[in-house]
Amino acid sequence: MGLIDDLKVKAQGLIRGNEQAIKDGIEKTGDFVDSKTGGKYAGHVDKVQDGASTFVDNANGTPNEKPAGEVVPPVEKAP
């Protein structure tokens, strides 16, 4: 397994079970940026918030699916 795959599996493990807390943090951070900039970049901040939330949603793959590093390939039968 390559370094990128290893990091992806670790990120999925950290995200799994904490999705709502992470999304709440994304929302609060965007609101903080908006308050400090007077809403000048609100459209850009909203786009980043949406993208980050989508990333969190997609980081887990399909429900009940094990991360790639935990999948055991099927055993082939000898002829």
PyMOL commands that set and color helices and strands:
alter all, ss='L'
color gray80, all
select helices_A, chain A and resi 3-15+19-37+42-58+68-70
alter helices_A, ss='H'
color red, helices_A
deselect
rebuild
show_as cartoon
